[in-house]
């Protein structure tokens, strides 16, 4: 898959995720705070976690992209480590959870 096609696919996926997330605004706060188990995260905690990581990582990624002198590849080459982390974030995965900050 060339980078243009992959970028378009990511843009569509991001737009879809944003539309789905906006639907959460209509839910009552108690629903968003609900946990299915004591050691699970609520919807609000998941969104907070993603926002906190985004505030740190996105500027770092942007800085390194802007500073690079290399040209992008024509096709994306996926590696096993990237695939592992990408799969671990998909809903319904059965991978071992990773530890994070409280």
C-alpha positions as CSV (number, residue, x, y, z in Angstrom):
1,X,0.0,0.0,0.0
2,X,1.5,3.4,-1.0
3,X,1.8,6.2,1.6
4,X,-1.0,8.3,-0.1
5,X,-3.5,5.4,0.2
6,X,-2.4,4.7,3.8
7,X,-2.7,8.3,4.8
8,X,-6.2,8.5,3.3
9,X,-7.1,5.4,5.2
10,X,-5.8,6.8,8.5
11,X,-7.6,10.1,7.9
12,X,-10.9,8.3,7.4
13,X,-10.3,6.1,10.5
14,X,-9.5,9.2,12.6
15,X,-12.6,11.0,11.4
16,X,-14.7,8.0,12.2
17,X,-13.1,7.8,15.7
18,X,-13.8,11.5,16.3
19,X,-17.4,11.1,15.3
20,X,-17.8,8.1,17.6
21,X,-16.1,10.0,20.5
22,X,-18.5,13.0,20.0
23,X,-21.4,10.7,20.8
24,X,-20.0,10.3,24.3
25,X,-21.0,13.9,25.0
26,X,-24.6,12.8,25.1
27,X,-24.1,10.2,27.8
28,X,-24.6,11.0,31.5
29,X,-21.5,11.4,33.6
30,X,-22.2,8.4,35.7
31,X,-22.2,6.2,32.6
32,X,-18.8,7.7,31.6
33,X,-17.4,7.0,35.0
34,X,-18.6,3.5,35.3
35,X,-16.1,0.6,35.5
36,X,-16.9,-3.0,34.9
37,X,-14.4,-4.1,37.5
38,X,-12.4,-2.3,40.3
39,X,-9.2,-2.6,38.3
40,X,-10.6,-1.5,35.0
41,X,-10.8,2.0,33.5
42,X,-13.8,4.1,32.9
43,X,-14.5,5.8,29.5
44,X,-13.4,9.1,31.0
45,X,-10.1,7.6,32.3
46,X,-9.3,6.1,28.9
47,X,-9.9,9.5,27.2
48,X,-7.9,11.3,29.8
49,X,-5.0,8.8,29.3
50,X,-5.1,9.3,25.5
51,X,-5.1,13.0,25.9
52,X,-2.2,13.1,28.3
53,X,-0.1,10.9,26.1
54,X,-1.1,12.9,23.0
55,X,0.0,16.1,24.7
56,X,3.4,14.7,25.2
57,X,4.0,12.5,22.2
58,X,2.4,14.4,19.4
59,X,4.7,17.5,19.7
60,X,7.7,15.2,20.0
61,X,6.7,13.3,16.8
62,X,6.0,16.6,15.0
63,X,9.4,18.0,16.1
64,X,11.3,14.9,14.8
65,X,9.3,14.8,11.5
66,X,10.1,18.5,10.9
67,X,13.8,18.0,11.7
68,X,14.4,15.0,9.5
69,X,16.4,15.2,6.3
70,X,15.2,11.9,4.9
71,X,12.5,11.4,2.4
72,X,9.4,9.2,3.1
73,X,9.3,5.7,1.7
74,X,6.9,5.0,-1.1
75,X,5.4,2.1,0.8
76,X,5.0,1.5,4.5
77,X,7.0,-1.4,5.9
78,X,5.4,-2.8,9.0
79,X,7.6,-4.5,11.6
80,X,6.7,-7.0,14.3
81,X,7.0,-4.5,17.2
82,X,4.8,-1.9,15.6
83,X,2.3,-4.6,14.7
84,X,2.3,-5.8,18.3
85,X,1.6,-2.4,19.8
86,X,-1.0,-1.6,17.1
87,X,-2.8,-4.9,17.8
88,X,-2.7,-4.3,21.6
89,X,-4.7,-1.1,21.2
90,X,-7.6,-2.6,19.1
91,X,-10.9,-3.3,20.9
92,X,-11.4,-6.9,21.8
93,X,-7.7,-7.9,21.8
94,X,-6.7,-10.6,24.2
95,X,-3.2,-9.4,24.8
96,X,-1.8,-9.0,28.3
97,X,-2.6,-5.4,29.6
98,X,0.4,-3.1,30.0
99,X,1.0,-1.1,33.2
100,X,0.6,2.7,33.2
101,X,0.4,5.6,35.6
102,X,-2.6,5.7,37.9
